[in-house]
């Protein structure tokens, strides 16, 4: 078996090139949470999602039909209080104050199109509220099960309990 001079070196270079190409083409990883932080990736992801979930619901509450106005006022108060606590957690975790979910489409997160639809047909708010409340309750359960920061998990517990009561009020 004969081999050309330099063939082992070319194979090694090809191997290194393949490794570099694979690494460069992979999706960039989220920056790790510092090891000294009490927050894990579930905590930070939950906080970064719950803030826009609550923020984007608030304008829809302004157009609540008469049968939902009292509940909408209660949701505005509870969601605004939650936002204060969520932003405090975000700041404590050292996370940016930008919406990392801007433009995303996901259950329970009211988009600009959803808001327009609710403004056009306020009676559709009930369905959007049911979706939002149900989804944020699921997210809160996930945080409780997989989060690490005690304060974040406590807020998730409070939110899940509140969502149960709110869904009951909505009839869902």
Beta strands, then each sheet from edge to edge (+ up, - down):
end
